[in-house]
Amino acid sequence: RDAVPILAQLDQVRVHVVVITLTAALVSALLLLFIFRAAQQRLTRQTVQLLESARRDPMTGALNHGSLVEALAAQVEAAREGGGGIGVALLDLDNFGLLNDTYGHPSGDYVLMEVVRLLGEGMPAHATWGRYGPDEFLAITATGDAAALEPAIERLRTTLAELELQFEGSERLPVTLSAG
């Protein structure tokens, strides 16, 4: 009996097995590439979000103490190199602890959120500002914007004085701040 046709068929089957195996390996490699790329993009996005959340106050979304100190150091260094001064203002909510103690933390949180909203609307365009402490905010301006800081803070004080706050049937509560 002649074995040549059987050996030829066996060789064809071997070639098909190799082709199918290589095709499956290529498809698997592409699939893994897409999976790893998607995972890497998700990790990159999460890393950026994590870094940004480390820079921001979790309640107000404003820059936090560490970010403000970093920004202040950078502005001081820039002013030192380029000459000129910078504007720095520390804003402290008056009697904030008493408000929290009397009407509860949700009331204090509401006041903080309103101050953050007003700061966002009223600070000079290139000012860096954020929550410096529990009831303190810091605003920093570069050399050219320093003169605009004081009027912006005065407008904030006026707007806060007009803010109507009433909690639990209380009389109208004034919100004031001291700034330096």
WOKAUR-V520121 format. One record per residue. RES is the residue in one small letter. SS is DSSP state (H for helix, E for strand, - for the rest). PSI is psi in degrees with one decimal (* if undefined). OMEGA is omega in whole degrees, 0 to 359 (NA if undefined). Layout:
RES;SS;PSI;OMEGA
RES;SS;PSI;OMEGA
This chain:
r;-;142.0;183
d;-;123.9;183
a;-;-3.6;184
v;H;-46.4;180
p;H;-36.5;180
i;H;-43.0;178
l;H;-36.0;178
a;H;-43.0;177
q;H;-39.9;179
l;H;-39.7;177
d;H;-39.2;178
q;H;-41.9;179
v;H;-41.9;178
r;H;-44.1;179
v;H;-44.2;179
h;H;-42.4;179
v;H;-43.9;180
v;H;-44.2;180
v;H;-45.1;180
i;H;-41.0;179
t;H;-45.7;179
l;H;-40.1;178
t;H;-44.3;178
a;H;-39.5;178
a;H;-41.6;179
l;H;-45.2;178
v;H;-43.4;178
s;H;-42.0;180
a;H;-43.7;178
l;H;-42.1;178
l;H;-45.2;177
l;H;-38.0;178
l;H;-46.7;180
f;H;-39.1;178
i;H;-47.4;181
f;H;-37.2;178
r;H;-44.4;179
a;H;-41.5;178
a;H;-41.0;179
q;H;-40.8;178
q;H;-41.6;178
r;H;-42.8;178
l;H;-40.7;178
t;H;-45.4;179
r;H;-43.1;179
q;H;-36.0;178
t;H;-44.0;178
v;H;-44.0;179
q;H;-39.3;179
l;H;-45.1;179
l;H;-40.9;179
e;H;-39.1;179
s;H;-26.7;177
a;H;-20.3;180
r;H;-13.0;189
r;E;150.1;174
d;-;128.0;186
p;-;-30.6;183
m;-;-46.4;187
t;-;-22.4;183
g;-;-2.6;178
a;-;163.2;176
l;E;147.1;181
n;-;-179.4;184
h;H;-50.8;182
g;H;-41.8;179
s;H;-37.8;180
l;H;-41.0;178
v;H;-41.6;177
e;H;-44.1;179
a;H;-39.9;178
l;H;-43.9;179
a;H;-40.4;179
a;H;-40.5;179
q;H;-39.9;178
v;H;-44.4;180
e;H;-41.8;179
a;H;-39.8;178
a;H;-35.9;179
r;H;-42.4;181
e;H;-40.9;185
g;H;-7.5;184
g;-;162.2;180
g;-;-177.6;182
g;-;173.9;177
i;-;162.6;176
g;E;130.8;178
v;E;129.2;178
a;E;133.5;174
l;E;122.8;182
l;E;129.3;182
d;E;123.3;177
l;E;126.0;182
d;-;136.7;175
n;-;33.9;182
f;H;-39.1;178
g;H;-39.3;179
l;H;-39.8;177
l;H;-46.9;178
n;H;-44.0;182
d;H;-36.9;184
t;H;-44.9;188
y;H;-0.9;176
g;-;162.2;183
h;H;-33.2;176
p;H;-34.4;177
s;H;-44.7;178
g;H;-39.5;178
d;H;-39.4;178
y;H;-44.4;179
v;H;-44.7;179
l;H;-43.5;180
m;H;-37.0;177
e;H;-41.9;178
v;H;-43.1;179
v;H;-42.4;179
r;H;-45.4;181
l;H;-36.9;176
l;H;-42.8;180
g;H;-33.8;181
e;H;-30.1;191
g;H;-11.1;181
m;-;151.8;176
p;-;153.4;189
a;-;-40.8;185
h;-;16.0;179
a;-;146.8;173
t;E;127.6;182
w;E;160.5;179
g;E;-175.1;182
r;E;114.8;185
y;-;-28.5;181
g;-;-170.2;182
p;-;-41.5;179
d;-;24.6;179
e;E;146.7;176
f;E;150.9;179
l;E;135.7;176
a;E;135.5;183
i;E;132.7;175
t;E;154.5;178
a;-;177.1;185
t;H;-49.5;184
g;H;-19.7;185
d;H;3.2;187
a;-;-37.0;182
a;H;-23.3;182
a;H;-9.9;185
l;H;-46.5;183
e;H;-47.4;177
p;H;-34.0;179
a;H;-40.4;179
i;H;-37.8;178
e;H;-38.8;176
r;H;-39.8;178
l;H;-44.0;179
r;H;-43.0;180
t;H;-44.6;180
t;H;-40.1;178
l;H;-37.8;180
a;H;-28.7;180
e;H;-8.5;183
l;-;128.6;180
e;-;112.0;177
l;E;126.0;174
q;-;130.2;180
f;-;133.4;174
e;-;45.2;177
g;-;18.3;180
s;-;169.1;171
e;-;170.8;177
r;-;128.7;183
l;E;128.5;176
p;-;145.9;173
v;-;117.8;181
t;-;159.9;176
l;E;150.8;174
s;E;141.8;182
a;E;147.4;177
g;-;*;NA
